[in-house]
Amino acid sequence: MAQYFKDVWLGTATTFHSMWVTLRHFFRPNNGYTLQYPTQKATLPERSRMRLFNKIEDCIGCGQCARVCPTDCIDIQTEKRGKDEPAIFASDGTAIKLRTFVFDIDMTLCCYCALCTFPCPTHCLVMTPEYEYSVYDKRDHIYHYAVDRPMAAKPAAKEPEAPKA
C-alpha cells in the first residue's frame, strides 16, 4: 500500500516538474531553438552527409565505390577505351583507361554512410551539403551521371553515297 502512494506521488511530482519546465520556456523569447524553416535554414556541420555527387569527368571507372557500398545503390558499367582514342586524364593527372557508360546512384537506397567517397582514387565522388531534395516521384531519386555510350551502341559513321547515274 505504501508503494502505491509512493508511485502516485512520484507521478504527480514529475508531471508538475515537466509542466514547470514548459512554463519557464513558454514566456521566453526565441533563442535560436526554433527555425522558421522555409526562410531560415539550419547551419549543418562541415562534414555532414547529404546527397552524393559524382564529377563524371574525373571518374576513372574503377568501381571501388560500388564494391564498398553496403546497400548497392551505385550501378557502374564500364568498358575499355580503344587504343586509337586519344588519352584523357582526370583533374589529378590519373589516366582514364575505361569508358564509364553507366554511373547511376539510387538515393532511395543510400544509407548516407559516405563509405563510397573514401576509396575513390580521384576524389570525384563526394557528399554535397544539399539536404533539400524532395520529389514527387521516387524514380527522380536515381541520378544518371554517365554521358558516354558503349562502343557497340555508338552510331557508325555514314559512308558517302555513290553518285547516281
Residue pairs with C-beta under 8 A, 6 or more apart in sequence:
35 41
35 42
44 50
44 129
44 131
48 127
48 129
48 131
49 112
49 113
49 114
49 127
50 112
50 127
50 128
50 129
50 130
50 131
51 107
51 127
51 128
51 130
51 131
51 133
52 105
52 107
52 110
52 116
52 117
52 125
52 126
52 127
52 128
52 143
53 125
53 126
53 127
53 128
54 103
54 105
54 124
54 125
54 143
54 145
55 124
55 125
55 126
56 100
56 103
56 124
56 145
56 146
56 147
57 90
57 91
57 124
58 90
58 91
58 92
58 122
58 123
58 124
59 90
59 96
59 100
59 103
59 122
59 124
59 125
59 145
60 90
60 94
60 95
60 96
60 97
60 98
60 121
60 122
61 76
61 78
61 96
61 97
61 98
61 99
61 100
62 98
62 120
62 121
63 76
63 78
64 119
64 120
64 121
65 74
65 76
65 116
65 117
65 119
65 120
65 125
66 72
66 74
66 75
66 76
66 116
68 115
68 116
68 118
68 119
69 115
69 116
70 111
70 113
70 115
71 109
71 110
71 111
72 109
73 105
73 106
73 107
73 108
73 109
73 110
74 103
74 104
74 105
74 106
74 116
75 102
75 103
75 104
75 105
75 106
76 100
76 102
76 103
76 104
77 100
77 101
77 102
77 103
78 98
78 99
78 100
78 101
79 98
79 99
79 101
79 150
79 151
80 97
80 98
80 99
81 96
81 97
81 98
81 99
82 151
87 95
88 95
88 96
89 95
89 96
90 96
90 122
90 124
91 122
92 122
92 123
94 121
94 122
99 148
99 150
99 151
100 146
100 148
101 146
101 148
101 149
101 150
101 153
102 144
102 146
103 144
103 145
103 146
104 142
104 143
104 144
104 145
104 146
105 142
105 143
105 145
106 141
106 142
107 133
107 141
107 142
107 143
108 138
108 141
108 142
112 127
114 127
116 125
117 123
117 125
117 126
117 127
133 141
135 141
